[in-house]
């Protein structure tokens, strides 16, 4: 079966459940063939928010689709229903004026949110796709929390971690992870949610939206100083939320060892301190050494190991309740292979140890002293 056909049938299966309205379940009726139930969100609208010459374009999802087919992963996954976020749900992270602005821009000619900056584009499908991304991420996280699936991965576009309360930036429109975290709190009574962000660019939107909220911990491993020029070590949150912003910044040359060691030395220990009831991971793969938009040296295997550490934290701290949403990654082959590797890891398949691309010939910088500095700052 071709990748396009498999993906289309997969999306149609989930969409049919939405229109049928015969069950309150967020899932498809078919069961995956794997021992571990892994939910996935994908919608045709995510392919329609597109600008061919832009690095964050629909070809990214096409490449992922092809890789999932090549790795025979579609049959092992459980489709989770997508839906549009309600306006009141978008207001959990954004102002009404900003929501209206995105809708108005989507009704106009294709272009950029900010003509001077020209990093985030808008077309006729952007508002719908961004609402679908936010609503579908809510559904996936509720399905994971309710144990309808063990884990899940939302293949969302446009992404969200740079989106501010009243401004689009960095390819991002609505902050789907923060919205999903607040849905868990409002609809399931969850007291504490942790958001782990390993995209190579700092999630400034997620930090800003949660900096005053002691019930959400925002953790980020990223390149710094680098765009968007936020995410320094010093800031840890405001007021009662002090200590719930955990930035782990590294200059160029950080790779697998750095990411895995800082996870063990800082990230997991901060999670133990915080005791979340649910974990959301913003899974950006632009720290891969072949990515054109950054300078870190991660490998596909390193990402798989990092995801496995996130899973282990969830098992130890919140009964395995963890979901992922798609972040960056702008070289199509390592992006697609990394996402496929993440699914193999979630499914605990033997293929999680594979890496057809391998490591860079450039030697990873030794950041052991920086890790200890980060550890002292966040853990004393």
C-alpha positions in Angstrom: 0.0 0.0 0.0 1.4 3.4 -0.9 2.1 5.9 1.9 -0.4 8.4 0.6 -3.2 5.7 0.5 -2.3 4.4 4.0 -2.3 7.8 5.4 -5.6 8.8 3.7 -7.3 5.6 4.9 -6.0 6.3 8.4 -7.3 9.8 8.5 -10.6 8.8 7.0 -11.0 6.1 9.7 -10.6 8.7 12.4 -12.8 11.3 10.6 -15.6 8.8 10.2 -15.9 8.4 13.9 -16.3 12.2 14.3 -19.2 12.3 11.9 -20.8 9.1 13.2 -21.1 10.4 16.8 -22.0 7.0 18.1 -19.4 6.8 20.9 -17.9 9.0 23.5 -14.5 7.4 22.9 -11.8 9.5 21.4 -10.4 6.5 19.6 -11.0 4.4 16.5 -12.7 1.1 17.0 -9.8 -1.0 15.6 -7.0 -2.0 17.9 -3.3 -1.7 17.0 -1.3 -4.9 16.5 1.4 -3.9 19.0 1.5 -4.8 22.6 1.6 -1.1 23.6 -1.3 1.1 22.4 0.1 4.2 20.9 -2.3 6.9 19.7 -1.6 9.2 16.8 -3.3 12.4 15.5 -3.2 13.4 11.9 -5.6 15.5 9.8 -5.7 16.6 6.2 -5.8 20.2 7.3 -2.2 19.9 8.6 -1.1 19.4 4.9 -3.0 22.5 3.7 -1.3 25.0 5.9 1.6 25.3 3.4 4.1 27.5 1.7 6.4 25.5 -0.5 9.5 27.6 -0.2 9.3 28.0 3.5 11.3 25.5 5.7 8.2 24.6 7.8 6.0 23.3 4.9 3.7 20.3 4.3 6.6 18.2 2.8 7.6 17.6 6.4 4.5 15.6 7.0 4.7 13.9 3.7 8.2 12.7 4.5 7.0 11.5 7.9 4.1 9.7 6.3 6.5 7.9 3.9 8.8 6.9 6.7 5.9 5.5 8.8 4.8 3.4 5.8 8.3 2.2 5.1 8.7 1.2 8.7 5.3 -0.6 8.7 4.2 1.6 11.6 0.7 2.7 10.5 -0.9 -0.7 11.3 0.6 -0.5 14.8 -1.0 2.8 15.7 -4.4 3.8 17.0 -6.0 6.9 15.4 -7.3 9.5 17.8 -10.1 11.7 16.7 -9.2 15.2 15.6 -11.4 18.2 16.2 -11.4 21.9 16.1 -10.5 23.7 19.4 -13.4 25.8 20.7 -12.9 29.5 21.0 -13.1 29.3 24.8 -10.3 26.7 24.7 -8.1 28.9 22.6 -8.6 31.7 25.2 -6.8 29.5 27.8 -3.6 30.6 26.1 -4.5 33.5 23.7 -6.4 36.8 23.6 -9.6 37.2 21.7 -8.0 39.9 19.6 -5.2 37.7 18.5 -7.6 34.8 17.7 -9.7 37.2 15.6 -6.5 38.5 13.9 -5.5 35.0 12.7 -9.0 34.3 11.4 -9.0 37.6 9.6 -5.6 37.0 8.0 -6.6 33.5 6.9 -9.6 35.1 5.1 -7.2 37.3 3.1 -4.4 36.7 0.5 -1.6 34.3 1.5 1.2 36.1 3.1 3.1 36.6 6.4 1.8 37.4 9.8 4.5 40.0 10.1 5.6 41.4 6.7 8.8 42.8 8.3 9.8 39.6 10.0 8.4 37.1 7.5 9.0 34.0 9.6 5.4 32.8 10.1 3.1 32.5 7.1 -0.7 32.4 6.8 -2.9 31.1 4.0 -6.6 30.3 3.7 -6.3 27.1 5.7 -4.1 28.4 8.6 -6.9 29.3 11.0 -8.7 26.0 10.5 -5.4 24.0 10.7 -4.3 25.7 13.9 -7.7 25.2 15.5 -7.6 21.5 14.5 -4.0 21.2 15.9 -5.1 22.6 19.3 -8.3 20.6 19.5 -6.7 17.4 18.4 -3.9 17.8 20.9 -6.5 18.2 23.6 -8.2 14.9 22.5 -4.9 13.0 22.4 -3.9 14.1 25.9 -7.3 13.3 27.3 -7.2 9.9 25.6 -3.8 9.2 27.2 -4.9 10.5 30.6 -8.0 8.4 30.5 -5.8 5.3 29.6 -7.6 4.8 26.3 -4.1 4.6 24.8 -0.8 4.1 26.7 1.0 7.0 25.0 0.5 9.2 21.9 2.1 11.4 19.3 0.2 14.3 17.7 1.6 15.0 14.2 0.5 18.6 14.3 1.0 21.6 11.9 1.3 24.5 12.4 3.4 24.0 15.6 2.9 26.0 18.7 5.8 26.5 21.2 6.8 30.0 20.0 3.2 31.3 19.9 2.7 34.1 22.5 -0.5 35.2 24.1 -1.1 37.8 21.4 1.4 37.2 18.7 2.5 34.5 16.1 6.1 33.9 15.6 8.7 31.2 14.8 6.3 29.3 12.4 3.8 28.9 15.3 0.1 30.0 15.6 -1.6 28.6 18.7 0.2 27.0 21.6 -1.3 23.6 21.5 0.7 22.1 24.3 -0.3 24.8 26.8 -3.9 24.6 25.7 -3.8 20.8 26.2 -2.3 21.1 29.6 -5.0 23.5 30.7 -7.7 21.1 29.2 -6.3 18.3 31.5 -6.6 20.7 34.4 -10.0 21.9 33.7 -11.6 18.8 32.3 -9.9 16.1 34.4 -8.9 18.0 37.5 -5.1 17.4 37.0 -3.2 19.5 39.4 0.3 19.5 37.8 1.4 19.1 34.2 5.0 19.1 33.0 5.9 20.2 29.4 9.3 19.0 28.2 10.6 20.8 25.1 13.7 19.4 23.3 13.3 21.4 20.1 16.7 23.1 19.4 15.0 26.5 19.6 13.8 27.7 23.0 10.0 27.5 23.5 9.6 31.1 24.5 5.8 31.0 24.0 5.4 28.1 26.4 7.7 29.8 28.9 5.8 33.1 28.7 2.4 31.5 29.0 3.3 29.4 32.1 5.8 31.7 33.8 3.3 32.7 36.4 1.5 29.4 36.7 3.0 27.1 39.5 0.8 24.2 38.2 2.7 23.8 34.9 6.5 23.1 34.7 8.1 24.2 31.4 11.4 22.4 30.7 13.5 23.2 27.7 16.8 21.8 26.3 18.0 24.1 23.5 20.8 26.0 21.7 21.6 29.3 23.3 22.3 32.1 22.5 20.3 31.5 19.4 16.9 32.4 18.0 14.6 33.5 19.6 17.3 34.8 22.0 15.4 33.7 25.1 15.9 30.7 27.4 18.8 31.8 29.5 19.7 29.9 32.6 18.8 32.7 35.0 15.0 32.9 34.6 13.1 30.2 36.6 9.5 31.7 36.8 7.7 34.4 38.6 6.3 34.6 42.1 4.7 31.3 43.3 5.8 29.7 40.0 9.5 30.3 40.7 11.3 27.1 40.0 8.8 25.8 37.4 10.7 27.2 34.4 13.7 25.0 33.8 16.0 26.1 31.0 18.9 24.0 29.9 20.9 26.1 27.4 23.9 25.0 25.4 26.1 26.6 22.8 26.8 25.0 19.4 28.1 21.4 19.4 25.9 19.8 22.0 24.9 16.3 21.0 23.6 13.0 22.3 25.7 12.8 25.4 24.8 16.4 26.4 21.1 15.9 26.0 21.0 12.5 27.7 23.2 13.6 30.6 21.4 16.9 31.3 18.1 14.9 31.2 19.5 12.5 33.9 21.2 15.2 36.0 18.6 18.0 35.8 15.4 17.2 33.9 14.4 14.0 35.6 15.3 15.4 39.0 13.2 18.5 38.5 10.3 16.3 37.5 10.8 14.2 40.7 10.7 17.5 42.6 7.6 18.7 40.8 5.6 15.4 40.8 3.5 15.9 37.6 0.4 13.9 37.0 0.9 14.1 33.2 3.8 14.9 30.9 3.6 16.6 27.4 6.7 16.6 25.2 7.2 19.1 22.4 9.3 16.9 20.2 11.4 19.0 17.9 14.1 17.2 15.8 16.0 20.2 14.6 18.9 19.5 17.0 19.9 16.7 14.6 23.4 17.3 13.2 22.1 17.5 9.6 19.4 20.2 10.3 20.1 23.4 8.4 18.6 25.8 11.0 20.7 25.1 14.1 24.1 23.9 15.3 23.6 20.9 17.6 24.7 17.3 16.9 22.0 15.0 18.0 21.4 11.7 16.1 18.3 9.6 15.4 19.4 7.1 18.0 20.0 9.9 20.5 16.5 11.2 20.0 15.2 7.6 20.6 17.1 7.4 23.8 15.9 10.8 24.9 12.3 9.8 24.3 12.9 6.6 26.2 14.1 8.6 29.2 10.9 10.7 29.0 8.9 7.5 29.0 10.7 6.2 32.0 10.1 9.5 33.9 6.4 9.2 33.1 6.3 5.5 34.3 8.0 6.5 37.5 6.1 9.7 38.3 2.6 9.7 36.6 1.6 6.1 35.8 3.0 6.4 32.3 0.8 9.3 31.2 2.8 11.0 28.5 2.1 12.4 25.0 4.2 14.1 22.3 3.5 16.8 19.7 5.5 17.5 16.6 8.0 20.4 16.7 10.8 21.4 14.4 13.1 19.5 12.0 13.8 20.9 8.6 16.0 18.3 6.8 13.4 15.8 5.7 15.3 12.6 6.0 16.5 13.0 9.6 13.1 14.4 10.6 11.2 11.5 9.1 13.7 8.9 10.5 13.6 10.5 13.9 9.8 10.5 14.1 9.7 6.9 12.9 12.3 6.1 15.6 10.1 7.8 18.2 7.2 5.7 17.3 9.4 2.5 17.5 10.4 3.7 20.9 6.9 4.3 22.1 5.9 0.9 20.8 9.1 -0.7 22.3 10.0 -2.2 19.0 13.5 -3.5 18.4 13.9 -0.9 15.6 14.3 1.8 18.2 18.0 1.0 18.2 18.4 1.7 14.4 19.9 4.8 12.9 20.5 4.7 9.1 22.1 8.2 9.1 24.6 7.8 12.0 26.6 10.5 13.7 28.4 13.6 12.5 32.1 13.5 11.9 32.3 16.7 14.0 33.2 15.9 17.6 30.6 16.8 20.2 31.6 19.6 22.6 32.1 18.5 26.2 29.5 20.3 28.2 29.9 18.5 31.5 30.8 21.7 33.3 27.8 23.5 31.9 25.5 20.6 33.0 26.9 20.9 36.5 26.3 24.7 36.4 22.7 24.1 35.2 22.2 21.5 38.0 23.5 23.8 40.7 21.2 26.6 39.4 18.0 24.5 39.3 18.6 22.0 42.1 21.0 23.8 44.5 
